[in-house]
């Protein structure tokens, strides 16, 4: 039986865990464990919300979920002997729920907290077509995002939730009677820690996109749709930075924490270091690879919770990359699960 490198208690908050979790990307978040090449190990994870969604019959937790906290990750896990410029290859050997916690959820966000119709708002004048998605949108002629502009859009959604219980490979829900299906598990969010240079590039690139919203220069219809933003910029509120601590006790009281939190990237969107790997149909083992960026090799993992809480089993192999980059490997995880990793170093890419 592989050793459990990181264990979690689903009944505890993320900042109460014996091994600290985190929910931001930053090269200065310290590794909480290390592994050798060729080593196989297990890592347990909490769900992406950090346990905010409960196994009950009320959707109020979905309605009021604090999205500044997501996604919670287990790690970083340092990979010994890995060097900047290497490619970290991770094999996910097995996924499954933690014992005694065999449930998950699905739902829809409330219109005032992360929710919105999937189609673009249709303005009644100066209609144009987005060159990215092909949907019609309104090009403002005066002030950006003017509330006076007439719009049409589908009804706003309310918060909903369904709890799914796992019975072997199958899942069923008391909230959707008569439905039973094989629940396909996916690995969730996995990636490597960025270098300081890469982090700066992300923040500059995403801020430029956000600043364009509602102007003639914008490249998407996000400024006209009642949807989540194109990018989530650094935000100290809700930040959990592993061994550096949680915002509830550190924000405004620790200058190092404040600096790191103000620079740290959110876990969405996906970027050069990895991101959401929501591939339910992927065979096992799943092989994924990311370049090492920061100076201390680490990995970060989060297993997804939707209708599946799971255990992650990963094995990792390091292979020399073709392009040198500053970096460190970081493996992370998040929902109630565990991971197995095995690291090997080979020269050259397959």
PyMOL commands that set and color helices and strands:
alter all, ss='L'
color gray80, all
select helices_A, chain A and resi 14-16+60-63+196-212+222-224+242-244+247-250+255-263
alter helices_A, ss='H'
color red, helices_A
select strands_A, chain A and resi 3-6+33-35+41-43+74-79+86-95+103-108+122-123+127-129+136-138+151-152+160-167+170-172+180-182+188-191+274-277+286-291+298-302+312-320+345-346
alter strands_A, ss='S'
color yellow, strands_A
deselect
rebuild
show_as cartoon
